[in-house]
């Protein structure tokens, strides 16, 4: 692959480039492909990931956007495992809802929120690389889907709860192991490998080929980006080493525990044989190291 085809990681792009209105097309394309509808970003809102300092945490970056339907979209990249990740994204969505309704405002102003997590760690068991969660209310006895009555622009209409409640997308990047044939798969391929096909027509990736080229960055940004990659590699190496050491420690402890159990079972078998031969208890205690109570229970 030629030098010009080296592309910036998506988490770095979120932190440094995609907040610029000139680059909205990359993020809009990704969201359009993922959500299955045309997404137009109106503005980037304040979020934790807006900070751009040298000591920024590289483990997690996020971006919060408002689209043309006045909905809130949270996109987050998480590089390493977090024990209570689901609880945290739930809190993040609740916080976003609360932040965008005025104190004393009416509930009709509550905004729809999309939470999109791009994960580079194993969040749990599952065979898919993409999971989608949304609220539905099903009849316990009938199985039908409840529609709620609401009012929009002076008209009474019926909506599904999923049109109101938050939606969650979990993208398990490391679980993607297939040849990309759909626009969504092309996006996941880029998220995993950093490669973009030269003939791609996938929304967002066409723009990314022009906007996210590594060699177009200035010297300072290149150095910062390279440090970011080094930090990721070091962190992943530390975590892998800790995992291997933990497995080895478990195997050693398992062997030692197995030896101890075997020795105890051998003592019990010896004591049982001696007891069947009417050998005095004191002699059995001396021969096996078992207590009198342990021998009496045999």
Buried (B, 14 or more C-beta within 10 A) or exposed (E): EEEEBEBBBBBBBBBBBBBEEEBBBBBBBBBBBBBEEEBEBEEBBEBBBBEEEEEBEBBBBBBBBBBEEEBBBBBBBBBBEBEEBBEBBBEBBEEBBEEBBEEEEEEEEBBBBBBBBBBBBEBEEEEEBBBEEBEEBEEEEEEEEEEEEBEEEEEEEEEBBBBBBBBBBBBBBEBBEEEBEEBBBBBBBBBBEBBBBEEBEBBBBBBBBEBBBBEEBEEEBBEBBEEBEEBBEEBBEEBEEEEEEEEEEEEEEEEEEEEEEEEBEEBBEBBEEBBEEEEEBEEBBEEBEBEEEBBEEB
